[in-house]
Amino acid sequence: MTLIELASLFEERKLWIVTASGLGKDALHIYFGMTLFLAVRLVGRGPRGTLVAWLAVVAMACGGEWLDLVAEARHAAIQPDAAHWHDIWNTCFWPTVLLILSPWLSPRRRARAPFAPG
């Protein structure tokens, strides 16, 4: 599959989801970002799980916008850069908030009291 075919397939699937869900593209960016963040975070429960989940969302957002640019170039209808940054912002905003707040959201590990037989 060529890059152009991949971009066309991505665009086709994205438009199908917009039509089927009845949601706007901005809302779908938010939902996809949060869904990926939570899915990766649930799988990676280690100390770096939140960072890994955030990096997955950033990679997905940038990759999706790159495929959008390829599809737009194919149709000679390239959107302004601000539109692409807006999509990346929508996708990454709430995962970024959760990344920043994660030290305060994580349960504290309590020191165990020494065992006293008695």
C-alpha positions as CSV (number, residue, x, y, z in Angstrom):
1,M,0.0,0.0,0.0
2,T,1.4,3.4,-1.0
3,L,1.4,6.5,1.2
4,I,-1.2,8.0,-1.0
5,E,-3.5,5.0,-0.7
6,L,-2.9,4.9,3.1
7,A,-3.8,8.6,3.3
8,S,-6.9,8.1,1.2
9,L,-8.0,5.1,3.3
10,F,-7.4,7.2,6.5
11,E,-9.5,10.1,5.1
12,E,-12.3,7.7,4.0
13,R,-12.5,6.0,7.5
14,K,-12.4,9.4,9.3
15,L,-15.3,10.7,7.2
16,W,-17.2,7.5,7.8
17,I,-16.8,7.9,11.6
18,V,-17.9,11.6,11.4
19,T,-21.0,10.6,9.5
20,A,-21.8,7.5,11.6
21,S,-21.3,9.2,15.0
22,G,-22.9,12.5,14.2
23,L,-20.1,14.3,16.1
24,G,-18.0,17.0,14.7
25,K,-14.3,16.5,13.8
26,D,-13.2,18.6,16.9
27,A,-15.1,16.3,19.3
28,L,-13.8,13.2,17.6
29,H,-10.2,14.5,18.1
30,I,-10.9,14.9,21.8
31,Y,-12.5,11.4,22.1
32,F,-9.8,9.7,20.1
33,G,-7.0,11.4,22.2
34,M,-8.6,10.5,25.5
35,T,-9.5,6.9,24.4
36,L,-5.9,6.2,23.3
37,F,-4.5,7.9,26.4
38,L,-6.7,5.8,28.7
39,A,-6.1,2.5,26.8
40,V,-2.3,2.9,26.8
41,R,-2.4,4.0,30.5
42,L,-4.4,1.0,31.5
43,V,-2.0,-1.4,29.7
44,G,1.1,0.4,30.9
45,R,0.6,0.7,34.6
46,G,4.2,1.3,35.5
47,P,5.7,4.5,36.9
48,R,6.2,5.9,33.4
49,G,2.8,4.8,32.1
50,T,1.3,8.3,31.9
51,L,4.2,9.6,29.9
52,V,4.1,6.7,27.5
53,A,0.3,7.2,27.1
54,W,0.9,10.9,26.4
55,L,3.6,10.2,23.9
56,A,1.3,7.7,22.1
57,V,-1.4,10.5,21.8
58,V,1.1,13.0,20.5
59,A,2.4,10.5,17.9
60,M,-1.2,9.6,16.9
61,A,-2.1,13.3,16.5
62,C,0.9,14.2,14.5
63,G,0.7,11.1,12.4
64,G,-3.0,11.7,11.7
65,E,-2.3,15.3,10.7
66,W,0.6,14.2,8.5
67,L,-1.8,11.8,6.7
68,D,-4.3,14.6,6.3
69,L,-1.6,16.8,4.7
70,V,-0.8,14.0,2.3
71,A,-4.5,13.5,1.4
72,E,-4.9,17.3,1.0
73,A,-1.9,17.6,-1.3
74,R,-3.3,14.8,-3.4
75,H,-6.5,16.8,-3.9
76,A,-4.6,20.2,-4.1
77,A,-6.6,21.5,-1.2
78,I,-4.1,22.0,1.6
79,Q,-5.6,23.6,4.7
80,P,-3.8,26.4,6.5
81,D,-1.3,25.3,9.2
82,A,-3.5,26.8,11.9
83,A,-6.2,24.2,11.1
84,H,-3.7,21.3,11.6
85,W,-2.3,22.8,14.8
86,H,-5.9,23.2,16.1
87,D,-6.5,19.5,15.5
88,I,-3.3,18.5,17.3
89,W,-4.3,20.8,20.2
90,N,-7.8,19.3,20.4
91,T,-6.3,15.8,20.5
92,C,-3.6,16.4,23.0
93,F,-5.1,19.0,25.4
94,W,-6.8,16.7,28.0
95,P,-4.1,14.0,27.9
96,T,-1.6,16.8,28.6
97,V,-3.7,18.0,31.5
98,L,-3.7,14.4,32.9
99,L,0.0,14.1,32.4
100,I,0.7,17.3,34.3
101,L,-1.7,16.4,37.1
102,S,-0.7,12.7,37.3
103,P,1.7,13.2,40.3
104,W,-1.3,14.4,42.4
105,L,-3.8,11.9,40.9
106,S,-1.8,8.8,41.7
107,P,-2.4,7.1,45.0
108,R,0.3,7.6,47.5
109,R,2.1,4.5,48.7
110,R,2.1,4.3,52.4
111,A,5.0,3.1,54.4
112,R,4.2,-0.2,56.0
113,A,4.4,-0.4,59.7
114,P,6.8,-3.0,60.9
115,F,5.2,-6.3,61.9
116,A,4.9,-6.6,65.6
117,P,4.0,-10.1,66.8
118,G,1.8,-10.0,69.6
